[in-house]
Amino acid sequence: MTQSSASQNQTVLDALARCIAACEMCATACLHEDDIQMMVPCIRLDRDCADICRLTHAFIARGSAHAQHVLRECIEICQKCADECGQHQHDHCQRCAEACRACVEACKSYQQ
């Protein structure tokens, strides 16, 4: 692995890790909101997003030949999570949306 590919790997791995943490924190915080029913779609997407980011992180870290397949799904779910969280004014949702958007960009850059 060249220095530039190691650096590119680390960039996407860091973005995935930040997204996992943001999604987990957002889902937990959503459970404490007054109108929890309104937050159900957000919680579901947070959980899906954290899980696909974990899988993508593992595939990239191990250099799996299947990483590109998982990356496409990761980009799609992260974008949906960013869109959902971005609709809510809670700080945890806004932080999650930001982490998801950054993850989408890092994953797209890694694909190229």
C-alpha positions in Angstrom: 0.0 0.0 0.0 1.4 3.4 -1.0 1.6 6.3 1.4 -1.2 8.1 -0.5 -3.5 5.1 -0.5 -2.8 4.6 3.2 -3.7 8.2 3.8 -6.8 7.9 1.7 -7.8 4.8 3.6 -7.3 6.6 6.9 -9.4 9.6 5.8 -12.4 7.4 4.9 -11.9 5.2 8.0 -11.9 8.3 10.2 -15.1 9.7 8.6 -16.8 6.3 9.0 -15.9 6.1 12.7 -17.1 9.7 13.3 -20.4 8.8 11.5 -20.9 5.6 13.6 -20.4 7.6 16.8 -22.7 10.5 15.7 -25.5 8.0 14.7 -25.3 6.1 17.9 -25.4 9.3 20.0 -28.2 10.6 17.9 -30.3 7.5 18.3 -29.8 7.4 22.0 -30.6 11.1 22.4 -33.7 10.7 20.2 -35.0 8.2 22.7 -35.2 11.0 25.3 -37.1 13.5 23.1 -40.6 14.5 24.2 -42.2 13.4 20.9 -40.5 10.0 20.5 -43.0 8.9 17.9 -41.9 11.7 15.6 -38.3 10.5 16.1 -38.8 6.9 15.1 -37.7 7.3 11.4 -34.6 9.2 12.6 -33.7 6.4 15.2 -34.2 3.7 12.5 -32.0 5.5 10.0 -29.4 6.2 12.7 -29.1 2.5 13.5 -29.0 1.5 9.9 -26.4 4.1 9.1 -24.2 3.1 12.1 -24.4 -0.6 11.1 -23.5 0.0 7.4 -20.7 2.3 8.4 -19.3 -0.4 10.7 -19.4 -3.0 7.9 -17.9 -0.6 5.4 -15.1 0.4 7.9 -14.3 -3.3 8.4 -14.2 -4.1 4.6 -12.0 -1.1 3.8 -9.7 -1.8 6.8 -9.1 -5.4 5.7 -8.8 -4.5 2.0 -11.8 -6.6 1.0 -12.4 -7.0 -2.7 -16.1 -6.3 -1.8 -15.5 -2.9 -0.2 -16.7 -1.0 -3.3 -20.1 -2.9 -3.2 -20.6 -2.0 0.4 -19.5 1.6 -0.1 -22.3 2.3 -2.6 -24.9 1.2 0.0 -23.1 3.1 2.7 -23.3 6.3 0.6 -27.0 5.8 0.0 -27.9 5.2 3.6 -25.6 8.0 5.0 -27.3 10.4 2.6 -30.8 9.3 3.7 -29.7 9.6 7.4 -28.3 13.1 6.7 -31.6 14.1 5.1 -33.7 12.8 7.9 -31.6 14.2 10.7 -31.3 17.5 8.9 -35.0 17.9 9.2 -34.8 18.1 13.1 -33.6 21.1 15.0 -32.1 19.1 17.9 -28.4 19.6 18.3 -27.7 15.8 18.2 -29.6 15.5 14.9 -27.8 18.4 13.3 -24.4 17.0 14.4 -25.4 13.6 13.0 -26.5 15.1 9.7 -23.1 16.9 9.5 -21.2 13.7 10.2 -23.3 11.7 7.7 -22.7 14.3 5.0 -18.9 14.3 5.7 -19.0 10.5 5.5 -20.8 10.6 2.1 -18.1 12.9 0.7 -15.3 10.8 2.1 -16.8 7.6 0.7 -17.3 9.2 -2.7 -13.7 10.4 -2.8 -12.5 7.0 -1.8 -14.5 5.4 -4.6 -12.7 7.4 -7.3 
